[in-house]
Amino acid sequence: SQTIHQWPATLVQPVGSPLSLECTVEGTSNPNLYWYRQAAGRGLQLLFYSVGIGQISSEVPQNLSASRPQDRQFILSSKKLLLSDSGFYLCAWSTRQRTNYGYTFGSGTRLTVV
Amino acid sequence: DAKTTQPPSMDCAEGRAANLPCNHSTISGNEYVYWYRQIHSQGPQYIIHGLKNNETNEMASLIITEDRKSSTLILPHATLRDTAVYYCIVRRNQGSGNTGKLIFGQGTTLQVKP
């Protein structure tokens, strides 16, 4: 069966420090991968999506970047965190073969920048 | 992808049916209606989706009007654990040249009360 792993679950980082959040998918190949962010009390905002290795599309201008070094690995990074980067970060995957079931989301990382 | 309009909040008594409406008057012929929900501090969970016929699964029923301009998600016997934010999303399914991006609105906060 397919599973999605996201870590860490919570993270507290000082302003100006780097960030690396990792997401991996098991049990499928060539998934579409997505990073979302949810600021406190706000809706889900799509940050990045990837349809294949090395292929990254950014939805909004921001302080973050994403990379996909392997088929089932998606990484969200920042060189210097801002206070506004705080939020709940969610990774998700889908494939054309699973179109009828939409997306599957990970359990999320709650990032607090202090 | 077409935009959707949902009431910001609704209450429902435990054990009763919860009927969550969604307007999508600009939906096009190849766009599906998807419903997700997000329980507090968790990733969104897929509930159901449909194109033009009514759909039912173990979680809910989806009723789509004949003109497809609105739909209703029905939770037949709401429990306290159904308290969540419910998102109605309209999008094309994945296919050639379509990344299948899922764009979330503000959703409806459903509060199930004892």
Contacts between the chains, C-beta under 8 A, distances in Angstrom:
chain1	res1	chain2	res2	distance
A	32	B	94	7.2
A	32	B	99	6.2
A	32	B	100	6.1
A	34	B	101	7.5
A	34	B	102	7.5
A	36	B	104	7.8
A	43	B	104	5.5
A	43	B	105	6.5
A	43	B	106	5.2
A	43	B	107	7.0
A	44	B	38	7.7
A	44	B	44	7.0
A	44	B	87	8.0
A	44	B	104	4.0
A	45	B	104	7.9
A	46	B	101	6.2
A	46	B	102	7.4
A	46	B	103	6.3
A	46	B	104	7.8
A	49	B	99	5.9
A	49	B	101	6.0
A	51	B	99	5.7
A	57	B	99	7.4
A	59	B	101	7.9
A	88	B	41	7.5
A	90	B	43	5.0
A	90	B	44	7.6
A	92	B	43	7.3
A	92	B	44	8.0
A	92	B	102	7.7
A	94	B	94	6.9
A	94	B	100	5.7
A	94	B	102	8.0
A	95	B	94	7.7
A	96	B	94	4.7
A	96	B	95	7.0
A	96	B	100	7.7
A	99	B	93	4.6
A	99	B	94	5.0
A	99	B	100	7.1
A	100	B	49	7.1
A	101	B	46	5.8
A	102	B	34	5.6
A	102	B	36	7.2
A	102	B	46	4.6
A	102	B	49	6.3
A	102	B	102	6.8
A	103	B	36	7.8
A	103	B	44	7.4
A	103	B	46	6.7
A	103	B	102	5.6
A	104	B	46	7.2
A	105	B	43	3.1
A	105	B	44	5.2
A	105	B	45	7.3
A	106	B	43	5.8
A	107	B	42	6.8
A	107	B	43	5.9
A	108	B	41	7.6
A	108	B	42	7.1
A	108	B	43	5.3
A	110	B	41	7.6
